[in-house]
Amino acid sequence: MRATRSIGWPGMTRAAACALMLCALSAASHAQYTDAQAIQDYGGPKEFAQRRADLAKKVKTGYVVLFARTHLPEAAHYREDNDFFYYTGIADPGAAMVLDVEKGTTMIFEPEQDKRTAQVYGPNLLALPKDEQVKLGYSVVISDAQFQVTLAFLLSSHPDEDLWARLSPPDLADGARLEVAMSYGHQDQFPWHPEIYPSEAPAHFLALRFPQAHLRDVTPSMDEMRNIKTPAEIEVLRRVGKMSAEGNRQAIACAKPEMFQYQIEATAYDYYYSHGAQGVAYPAIVGSGSDINTWHYFSNRHVIQPNELVVFDYAASLDQMTMDITRTFNISGKFTPEQAKWYQVDLDAQEAVIALLTPGHTYDEAQAAGKVIYEKAGIGAQWTGYPGHFVGLATHDVAATGVRVSGPIQSGQVVTVEPIVEFPDKHMHYRVEDTILITSGAPEILSAAVPKEMADVEKMVGSENK
């Protein structure tokens, strides 16, 4: 079994090895979903290798196993599991990564593709020629049919080895780990809910097949790393921040009374995609009238009447990095006196929080500064704590300690500030939201390209229609 020994995995038959070789030789040279440019945007294969090395230092022993998603989304571009992408740069449904912590070596397992599958769905990493695999940073790429055999072989000499996997819920582009867990809870109320959800299946499989190993949760270590952005991640965030803000500015500039909510969404969407976005961070929120007090209103099917407030919350995704931006405006271009009063309270509170987002302060201190503004305006009861969340590969990104934004403010964190003032009985909701990069100096507003000062907002609304 020369081929088996040369590539270092057990149990591979000669026929299977030959089939894989034929597939590789006949495949196209570009993967369908793995984006070589995205890998370069983050610093190239060496950056992902460094991330794996840093993770190995944190967990210290055993093997780390991470899994890609197993299915394509409905009517949308494929977006990889955030944790799998963070440590591999690969986007391939059905893939898996095994990191040998002590040796520092990585194996990638991929579904085998016959010629027809590769033609219809595009080649995955396994179907690429060997030199292309190496260019993407992987010298050992194996059929996922060999995954269980390989892991059994690795664990056979150390049956009580640590096996690190994500035992916590995944996060999504538009959902935090906690939100995913809560969604499972909601689905469990249905009598026909699945016994195991797709994201839970890998951990269940590992526990069932390898009961001798110490199955441990790698999520806290991953979240600690993901919470502090690298210089390359920051550059991607700056790009997607400017792109999102410019798209939103254009959408508001085209807004006018008696247009449909979805037309505002469509203008921003067109800008995002025509400027290189690979997706959106979350479904657009364009709330007005009786919809405006639904915080996550996604339908966007109603006509916006003259002088109605509009809450517009939308952003793009680039290289799987997200953004989060909200602006509130009067569709006719001029706030009423009462609207202006509460808009300014909301904006003042946001700016008070942002001013304290520097190392040396805590998030508790920052939120307290915003609460003072609400209390002076007589609406202190509407303040519910820090008005925002972390941002990164997920719009509601991971936190180093739990799910709350709390503790010392650290350079490299990216966080939103989005205080809300609302009066449901009057169909009033005010939300001014920006995404902020914490630096060693002043906070950097990544979404600054769309105005938020009241006079500038009023001037912007409908300006393209004049």
Sequence and secondary structure as in RCSB ss.txt:
>XXXX:A:sequence
MRATRSIGWPGMTRAAACALMLCALSAASHAQYTDAQAIQDYGGPKEFAQRRADLAKKVKTGYVVLFARTHLPEA
AHYREDNDFFYYTGIADPGAAMVLDVEKGTTMIFEPEQDKRTAQVYGPNLLALPKDEQVKLGYSVVISDAQFQVT
LAFLLSSHPDEDLWARLSPPDLADGARLEVAMSYGHQDQFPWHPEIYPSEAPAHFLALRFPQAHLRDVTPSMDEM
RNIKTPAEIEVLRRVGKMSAEGNRQAIACAKPEMFQYQIEATAYDYYYSHGAQGVAYPAIVGSGSDINTWHYFSN
RHVIQPNELVVFDYAASLDQMTMDITRTFNISGKFTPEQAKWYQVDLDAQEAVIALLTPGHTYDEAQAAGKVIYE
KAGIGAQWTGYPGHFVGLATHDVAATGVRVSGPIQSGQVVTVEPIVEFPDKHMHYRVEDTILITSGAPEILSAAV
PKEMADVEKMVGSENK
>XXXX:A:secstr
 HHHHHHT TT  HHHHHHHHHHHHHS SS SS  HHHHHHTT HHHHHHHHHHHHHHH SSEEEEE  SS  TT
S     HHHHHHH    TT EEEEETTTTEEEEEE    HHHHHHH   GGGS HHHHHHTT S EEEGGGHHHH
HHHHHHSSTT EEEE  S   BTTB HHHHHHHHHHHTTSTT  SS GGGHHHHHHHHH TTSEEEE HHHHHHH
HHS  HHHHHHHHHHHHHHHHHHHHHHHT  TT BHHHHHHHHHHHHHHTT  EESS  EEEEGGGTT TT    
 SB  TT EEEEE  EEBTTB    EEEEETTS   HHHHHHHHHHHHHHHHHHHT STTSBHHHHHHHHHHHHH
HTT GGG  SS   B SSSSS   SSSSS  SB  TT EEEE  EEEEGGGTEEEE BEEEE  SSS EETTTTS
  SHHHHHHHTTGGG 
